[in-house]
């Protein structure tokens, strides 16, 4: 094979082969706060866990990301601290993993369910009409509410999924099975 063809072949192999499988327990271990010192005396990473066998499930069953994570510049900086998954109003929303409901109620007029998964890992489901209560244990896949108006407009409803590790927002994609491949539409077929 010629060199350019080898490069293309190597790129395809890297894209098509799954990443190495890591223990799910490693994904659940608490991540130190950015800038904290690890037991080895080195600065802690601000990265989310490597993709492996994902411990979470998609909260609406839909694996399409309408708006991705956008890391904030700082604790109070602009950004998008989660992902938006398109979902019709009234769609059942499930717990992404086992845990205990830390909060179920209204925040700034929007329904929110927050689940503590242990080890410092917390998921937040935004714009949900909760069907659970604080301190209620939930199992992965249990319905915790339905999609409501709030984070996204009623003309294009969605569910916002956030993740925090030790009170710091992280990209929830690292905990989910791979998202569906995006489909590019011609301009005249775009609903928005």
C-alpha positions in Angstrom: 0.0 0.0 0.0 1.1 3.5 -0.6 1.7 5.8 2.4 -1.5 7.9 1.9 -3.6 4.8 1.7 -2.0 3.4 4.9 -2.9 6.7 6.7 -6.5 6.5 5.5 -6.7 2.8 6.6 -5.2 3.5 10.0 -7.7 6.4 10.5 -10.6 4.2 9.6 -9.4 1.5 12.0 -9.1 4.0 14.8 -12.6 5.3 14.2 -14.3 1.9 13.7 -12.8 -0.1 16.5 -14.2 0.4 20.0 -12.1 2.0 22.7 -10.4 -0.3 25.2 -12.9 -1.5 27.9 -12.2 -0.2 31.4 -13.9 -1.2 34.6 -17.2 0.6 35.1 -16.2 1.1 38.7 -13.3 3.3 37.6 -15.9 5.7 36.0 -17.7 5.9 39.3 -14.8 6.8 41.4 -14.8 10.4 42.5 -12.7 12.8 40.5 -10.7 15.3 42.4 -11.5 19.0 42.0 -9.4 20.7 39.3 -6.2 22.0 40.8 -6.4 19.7 43.8 -3.4 17.6 44.6 -3.6 13.8 44.2 -2.2 11.4 46.7 0.9 11.1 44.4 1.4 14.9 44.8 0.5 15.8 41.2 -2.2 18.2 40.1 -5.6 16.6 39.5 -7.0 16.4 36.0 -10.1 18.4 34.9 -11.0 15.7 32.3 -14.0 13.5 32.4 -13.5 9.7 32.5 -12.4 7.9 29.4 -15.2 6.4 27.3 -15.6 2.7 28.1 -18.5 0.6 28.9 -20.9 3.4 29.8 -22.5 3.1 33.2 -25.5 5.4 32.3 -28.5 5.0 30.0 -30.0 7.8 27.8 -32.8 9.4 29.9 -35.4 9.4 27.1 -34.1 6.5 25.0 -33.2 9.0 22.3 -29.4 9.1 21.6 -29.4 12.3 19.6 -27.7 15.4 21.0 -29.4 18.6 20.0 -26.9 20.9 21.8 -23.6 19.6 23.2 -21.7 20.4 26.4 -19.8 23.7 26.3 -17.2 23.9 29.0 -17.5 27.2 31.0 -14.4 29.4 31.3 -14.7 29.3 35.1 -17.1 28.4 37.9 -19.5 31.2 37.0 -18.5 31.6 33.3 -20.8 31.2 30.3 -21.2 27.7 28.9 -23.6 24.9 28.5 -23.2 22.6 31.5 -24.8 19.5 30.0 -26.4 18.2 26.8 -29.8 18.7 25.3 -31.7 15.7 24.0 -34.7 16.4 21.8 -37.9 14.9 23.3 -41.6 15.6 22.9 -43.5 17.1 25.9 -44.7 14.3 28.1 -42.0 11.9 27.1 -41.1 9.6 30.1 -37.7 10.5 31.6 -35.7 7.7 33.4 -32.9 7.6 36.0 -29.6 7.3 34.1 -28.3 5.1 36.9 -29.1 3.8 40.3 -29.1 6.4 43.1 -31.1 8.5 45.5 -33.1 11.5 44.5 -31.3 14.5 46.0 -33.8 17.0 44.7 -37.2 17.0 42.8 -38.9 20.3 42.4 -38.8 23.7 40.8 -35.7 25.8 40.1 -36.4 29.2 38.5 -39.8 27.9 37.4 -38.5 24.8 35.8 -38.9 21.2 37.0 -35.6 19.5 37.9 -34.7 16.1 39.2 -31.2 15.6 40.7 -30.0 12.0 41.5 -27.0 11.3 43.7 -25.3 8.2 42.3 -22.6 8.0 45.0 -18.9 8.6 44.9 -19.5 12.3 44.2 -21.3 11.7 40.9 -24.7 13.4 40.4 -27.0 13.7 37.4 -29.5 16.5 36.8 -32.5 16.2 34.5 -33.9 19.7 33.6 -37.3 20.6 32.5 -39.1 17.6 34.0 -42.4 17.2 35.7 -41.1 15.1 38.6 -42.8 11.8 39.6 -40.3 11.1 42.4 -39.6 12.8 45.7 -36.4 13.8 47.6 -34.6 10.8 49.3 -36.4 8.3 47.1 -34.1 5.5 45.9 -34.3 4.9 42.1 -32.9 2.2 39.9 -31.4 2.7 36.4 -34.3 3.0 34.0 -37.0 3.9 36.6 -39.3 6.7 35.4 -38.6 9.9 37.4 -40.8 12.3 35.5 -41.9 13.5 32.1 -40.4 16.1 29.8 -41.9 19.6 30.4 -41.4 23.1 29.0 -38.5 25.0 30.4 -34.9 24.6 29.3 -36.0 24.5 25.6 -39.0 26.2 24.1 -42.3 24.4 23.7 -41.9 24.6 19.9 -38.7 22.5 20.1 -38.8 20.7 23.5 -35.8 18.8 24.9 -34.4 17.3 28.1 -31.2 18.8 29.5 -28.9 16.3 31.1 -26.2 17.5 33.4 -23.5 15.7 35.3 -21.4 16.8 38.3 -18.5 15.2 40.0 -17.6 16.5 43.4 -19.8 19.6 42.7 -18.0 20.4 39.4 -19.9 20.1 36.1 -18.5 17.6 33.6 -19.6 16.5 30.2 -22.2 13.8 30.7 -21.4 12.2 27.3 -18.5 10.4 29.0 -21.0 8.4 31.1 -23.4 7.5 28.2 -23.3 5.0 25.4 -22.3 6.5 22.1 -24.6 9.1 20.6 -26.4 8.4 17.4 -24.6 9.6 14.2 -25.8 13.0 13.2 -27.8 13.3 10.0 -27.2 16.3 7.9 -30.3 17.8 6.3 -30.5 20.1 3.3 -31.4 23.7 4.3 -35.0 23.4 3.0 -35.6 20.3 5.2 -34.4 21.9 8.4 -37.4 22.2 10.9 -35.8 25.1 12.8 
